[in-house]
């Protein structure tokens, strides 16, 4: 169970994982840098000096299987699904081959590494020793993609969508409210209470 920093810690972990894997690749690949993109930068005109692959977290949703369905205070951690858009932003002189080669390699890498465990996850997230996050492809419809790019007020770029599931956010022991308890004892012996 992770802490409130886990969302950003996962984004950083994904960026670092892809960056290290790309640098260690035996194939001849075009130069590429990696960046986690904020909503503000995605909505403006990002310019990159070199070819850059970005991770954009465009949606956070409650995981349906771990949702608290009972009335009253929440029990257990909050399970989240993080929806990402992986996009390659080519430099001015890049060709379609460069963009598609990089994106093809990244998609294949995510396919063959569908889980991130604590050995890869950024420690800032406070992950449990046995915690893993699954990376699943998502089939974004044309309407979904259009809405994302229209909301950013920018032309469409070749992208790949995937979900990081399940990020479990919980409170550390010291963050909970103190428990107030009272003990009551009942007895049938009335004569013991009389003077």
TIKOL-70645 format. One record per residue (C-alpha): residue in one letter; x, y, z. Coordinates in steps of 0.5 Angstrom, whole numbers, padded with zeros to 4 digits, always signed. Each point is the difference from the previous one (the first is absolute). Example, Ala and Ser with C-alpha at 12.3 -4.5 7.8 and 13.67 -1.06 7.14 Angstrom:
<nodes>
A+0025-0009+0016 S+0002+0007-0002 
</nodes>
This chain:
<nodes>
X+0000+0000+0000 X+0003+0007-0002 X+0000+0007+0002 X-0003+0006-0003 X+0006+0001-0004 X-0001-0007-0004 X-0003+0003-0006 X+0006+0005-0002 X+0005-0006+0003 X-0003-0005-0005 X+0000+0006-0006 X+0007+0001+0002 X+0002-0008+0000 X-0003-0001-0007 X+0004+0005-0003 X+0006-0002+0004 X-0001-0007-0002 X-0001+0001-0008 X+0006+0005+0000 X+0004-0005+0003 X-0003-0006-0004 X+0001+0005-0006 X+0007+0001+0001 X+0002-0007+0001 X-0003-0003-0006 X+0004-0003-0005 X-0004+0002-0006 X+0003+0006-0004 X-0005+0005+0002 X-0001+0008-0001 X+0002+0004+0006 X-0006+0002+0005 X-0001+0003+0006 X-0006-0001+0005 X-0004+0004+0004 X-0007+0000+0004 X-0004+0005-0002 X-0004+0005+0004 X-0007+0002-0002 X+0002+0007-0001 X+0005-0002-0005 X-0004-0005-0004 X-0005+0006-0001 X+0005+0005-0002 X+0005-0001-0006 X+0005-0004+0002 X+0007+0000-0004 X+0005-0005+0001 X+0007+0001-0002 X+0001-0007-0001 X-0005-0006-0001 X-0003-0001+0006 X-0005-0005+0002 X-0005+0002+0006 X-0005-0003+0005 X-0006+0004+0001 X-0005-0002+0005 X-0006+0002-0002 X-0005-0004+0004 X+0000-0002+0007 X-0006-0005+0002 X-0002-0004+0006 X+0001-0008-0001 X-0007-0003-0001 X+0002-0006+0004 X+0003+0003+0006 X-0005+0005+0001 X-0003+0001+0006 X-0008-0002-0001 X-0002+0001+0008 X-0003+0006+0003 X+0004+0003+0006 X+0008+0001+0000 X+0004-0003-0005 X+0004-0006+0001 X+0006-0002-0003 X+0005+0004-0005 X-0003+0004-0006 X+0001-0004-0006 X+0002+0004-0006 X+0001-0001-0008 X+0004+0005-0003 X-0001+0001-0007 X+0006+0002-0004 X+0001+0003-0007 X+0007-0002-0003 X+0002+0005-0006 X+0006+0001-0004 X+0002+0007-0002 X+0005+0001-0005 X+0005+0005-0001 X-0001+0005-0007 X+0004-0005-0004 X-0003-0006+0002 X-0003-0005-0005 X-0006-0005+0001 X+0005-0005+0001 X+0003+0003+0006 X-0006+0001+0003 X-0003-0007-0001 X+0006-0004+0001 X+0001+0003+0007 X-0008-0001+0002 X+0000-0007-0003 X+0006-0001+0005 X-0003+0003+0006 X-0007-0004-0001 X+0004-0007-0001 X+0004+0002+0006 X-0007+0001+0004 X-0002-0006-0003 X+0005-0004+0003 X+0001+0003+0007 X-0007+0000+0002 X+0001+0001+0007 X+0004+0005+0004 X+0002-0002+0007 X+0004+0003+0006 X+0007-0001-0003 X-0002+0005-0006 X-0006+0004+0004 X+0003+0007+0003 X+0001-0001+0007 X-0004+0007+0001 X-0006-0004-0001 X+0000-0004+0007 X-0001-0006-0004 X-0001-0007+0004 X+0005-0005-0001 X-0005-0005-0004 X-0003+0006-0004 X+0000+0000-0007 X-0004+0004-0005 X-0002-0003-0007 X+0000+0004-0007 X-0005-0002-0004 X-0002+0003-0007 X-0006+0003-0001 X-0004+0001-0007 X-0001+0007+0000 X-0006+0002-0005 X+0001+0005-0005 X-0005+0004+0004 X+0004-0001+0006 X+0006+0003-0004 X-0003+0005-0003 X-0003+0003+0007 X+0007-0001+0003 X+0003+0004-0006 X-0006+0005+0000 X+0001+0002+0007 X+0007+0001-0001 X-0002+0005-0006 X+0006-0003-0004 X+0000-0005-0006 X+0000-0007+0001 X+0007-0004+0001 X+0001-0007-0001 X-0001-0003+0007 X-0001-0007+0004 X-0004+0000+0006 X+0001-0005+0006 X-0003-0001+0007 X+0004+0000+0006 X-0004-0005+0005 X+0000+0000+0006 X+0003+0006+0004 X-0003-0001+0007 X+0001+0006+0004 X-0001-0001+0008 X+0002+0004+0006 X+0006-0001+0005 X-0001-0002+0007 X+0001+0006+0003 X-0005+0004-0005 X-0006-0003+0003 X-0005+0003+0005 X+0001-0003+0007 X-0005-0005+0002 X-0005+0002+0005 X-0002-0006+0004 X-0004-0001+0007 X-0002-0007+0003 X-0006-0001+0004 X-0002-0006+0005 X-0007-0002+0001 X-0002-0004+0006 X-0006-0004+0003 X+0002+0001+0007 X-0004+0006+0002 X+0002-0001+0008 X+0007+0001-0001 X-0001+0007-0002 X-0005+0002+0005 X+0002+0003+0007 
</nodes>
